[in-house]
């Protein structure tokens, strides 16, 4: 099962620690948030927001990537965007982080791994592969 999206940094440590994973490995696995898209409700007609029907969702205005401009390709963009968010330099709508993402960058112990992976994509790939195999 996946951890709750609402966990703080201590909750992340407990959850992933119980699986035998280190802090570096939990941060590396979170890098998978670089992948995928979500339906944005921005620009959705108010009538749909008041009565969210299947038709409204199927005709949703935009499928946006969570973080990356290339949501089908794993990269270290997620970590670079986390640091950009931490520095308060992201534009509105540029990223769609969940609380666990933010928890990793505001916690100094986890942020050091975010910084490492933001600078070194090969290191991220190696840590991700190792953690994923566990």
N, C-alpha and C positions, 0 to 999 in steps of 0.2 A: 504494500500500500504506500501511497505517497503521504508525506507529512502535511499537516494543516498549513494552509497559506498564511495563517495568522501567527505562526510561531515567532517568538523573538529569538535573539541569538543564543540565549541559554537553552531554549526549547529545541533549537536546531542541533546544538551540541549533544543534548540528551538523546534526541531521536536518532541521529546518525551514529553517535557513539554506541548506542545499543546494537547497531548493525555492524559494529567493529570498524567503523570508518573514522579517519582523522579529520581535524578541522580543514586541512588542505583538500582532502578528498570530498568533503561536503560542499566546499566552495566550488571545486572543479565540477561536480555533478550538477550544481546549480547553473553552470554555464550552458546547459541544455535549454535554458530559457531564451537563448539566442534564437531558437528555432520556433516556427509557428506563427499563426495569425489569430486575430480576434475580430469580432464584429464590433465596430464602434457605433455608439448611439449618437455621436456627434452628427449633426445635420439630419437626424431622423425626424420626420414630421411629428409635431406635438400630439396629433391624433393617435399615432402609433405608440408613443410613449405612454399615453393614458390607457390604451387598450392594446397591449402587446400581443398581436396575433401571429400565427404561423406565417401568414402572408407578409406581415411587416418584417419579420426576421428574414424570410427568404428574399425579400427585396431590400434588405438593409443596404444603406448607402455605400459602405466601404468595408472591405476586409483589410485590416491593417496589421502589419507585423507588430509583435510585442515590443521588440527592441531593434532588430537589425533591418537594414534595407534589403538584405538577402536572407529571408526567413527560411529558406530551404538548404542553407549551407552553414555548417557549424564553423564558428570562428571565435575570436576573443572579443568581438564587438560588444557583447553583453557586459564584459568587465570594464571596457573603456567607457561605455555609456553610464554604468553605475558610478564611476568616478566623476564623470561629467555632471551627473545629477548631484553628487555629494558636493561638488564645487558650485552648485546652483547655476549651471551654464546650459541646461537643456531648455529647449523651446516647448511650449505648451503642445501636447500631443505627440512629441517626439518619441517618448517611451511610455510603456504601460507596465510598470513594475508592480509586483505584489508585495505585501509586507515582509515576507522572508527575504526578498531581494534587498530591500532597504535595510533590514536588520544586519545583513552581512557588511554593508559599507559603513554603517554608523558604529559598529563594534570594532575597536582598534585591532583586536586579535584576529578577527576574520578579514578585516580590511587589508592587512598585509598580504594575504593570499590573493585578494581581488587585484591589488596593485601589481603583484608578481605576474598574474595571468594577463593583465592588461598590457604589460610590457613585453611578455614573452609567450607568443601563441604556441610555440612548440612545447614549452613546459606545460601549458594548459592541456594540450592534446595528450601528452604523456600521462599526466595526473588523471585526466578524465578516463582514459582507456584503462588504467590500472584500477581506479575506483569502480568503474562500471563492471569490470570482471569479478569483483568481489560479490 
